[in-house]
Structures are given as structure tokens and as C-alpha cells.
Amino acid sequence: MKFFIDTANLDEIKEASELGFLDGVTTNPTLLSREVERTGMDPNDVLKKICEMVEGPISAEVVSLEVDGMVKEAEKLSTIAKNICIKVPMTKNGVKATRTITEKETMVNMTLIFSVNQALLAAKAGATFVSPFIGRLDDIAHIGIDLVSDIMDVFENYAFPTEVIVASIRHPLHVVEAALIGAHIATIPFKVIEKMFKHPLTDIGIERFLADWKKIANK
Ligand code: E4P
């Protein structure tokens, strides 16, 4: 299972990359605008910096809703670095643009996937990745992970090379659910990565071992 981080925050990316298991990064216009406001940097410079910090795919999202606009934005974004992956929204135009962008050997992450049919259309269009948003489905009382499971089954039925990025992850249980069904990738916010390390018994265990060791170390 690959781990991406779902943020554009350069400090978070640096800290997560130092953990040694980061396989990629996903950004979106909300996350990128947050980092631009925080740092005062140009959006493309933020993306460039991320691409230098992490070797794997770095998703950068187009904001145009027209095919030509999406393709033009993709061309510009892909000059930032070789590992830029163009994030395209799941629309009819997005599907058309995906075909054109992937024909130019650029990776596409088709985003805002909320149904199996949308994932199927993205795979047929040649998307490198699809991003089903499980947290946003949970928010409206649909079980988000069930969608991922169905998409995995369908992709396996037809041996589609498209990889599934479990997105809109809100807590560590989402990561466990994604791993149990064999999802290819989870894109995880920094605060969730931090929570994944935690277990109260680990803390208690360390405390006890150190206390016991101190007893003889002071003798
Ligand atoms: C990632 O590709 C998505 O942009 C992100 O996971 C959305 O998460 P949210 O639903 O918490 O905004």
C-alpha cells in the first residue's frame, strides 16, 4: 500500500518525508490556497518545492472547467517537474481532457469520484489514478469505504491499470479500512498520520520500561 500525504503545507510535507515512507502528495485548490496564504509564495513555487521534496506523483489540480482550458493548464503545470500529476475533476469535459493529457504521457488523477460509474469512466479515459472521497460520503450517511471496495472489484474484473487513491480521509480508521480491502493508495492528512503512531499502551509501556531501568541505573 502506498502512502501519499494530503496537504500543500511544506512544513508538514518535510516532516512526513523524513519519516521515510512517503510515496506521493495530493493537493487541491483549497489546500494550495491555504499554503499560499500562509507563506506568501507563488502557487507554482509551492508545487515546485513539493516536487523537489518528494519523488513520487504530486497532484496539482486544474481549475478550468473547459477541455481546452484543462489541457492548457495541464501543459503549464507539467513543466514544473516530471512528477507532477494533473488532477482533473470528474466531468464530461474532465474525461475528454484526461484522454488528451495522458496521451502526452502525463499522469492524471481523476478527482471528486463518488460512484463506481464515475471511476469506470475515468479508467476508460486512461486516468492513472482515481480519487474516491470517502469522508465526504460518510458525511452524507453513505459508507465511503464501500465505494472503494466496489471500485477495486470492478478494476480487478477488467485488469484496469488505474490505481485507486482513497481520498478525503478523516481519521485513522479510514486508513485501516482502506488497507483491509487492499486499496492501492491512501492519501492522508498530516494530523491523521500523527494519530496513526499513537497507542496509549505504547506510551504506558515506554514509561514503565524507563521507570524500571532508572531503578537499577541509579544504583
Ligand atoms: C484529495 O485528493 C482530496 O482533495 C482531499 O482528500 C479532500 O479531502 P476533504 O474531503 O477532507 O476536503
Boltz pocket constraint, residues with backbone or C-beta under 6 A from the ligand:
constraints:
  - pocket:
      binder: B
      contacts: [[A, 6], [A, 26], [A, 27], [A, 28], [A, 111], [A, 131], [A, 133], [A, 135], [A, 136], [A, 167], [A, 168], [A, 169], [A, 187]]
      max_distance: 6.0
